[in-house]
């Protein structure tokens, strides 16, 4: 099921996004 794989990938990206933004914010302050 390619659609199910896409949905799973999308949710994994959404789950990581806040952590990534927080990390980038900290990284740019240095």
Secondary structure by P-SEA (a helix, b strand, c coil): caaaaaaaaaaaaaaaaaaaaaaaaaaaac
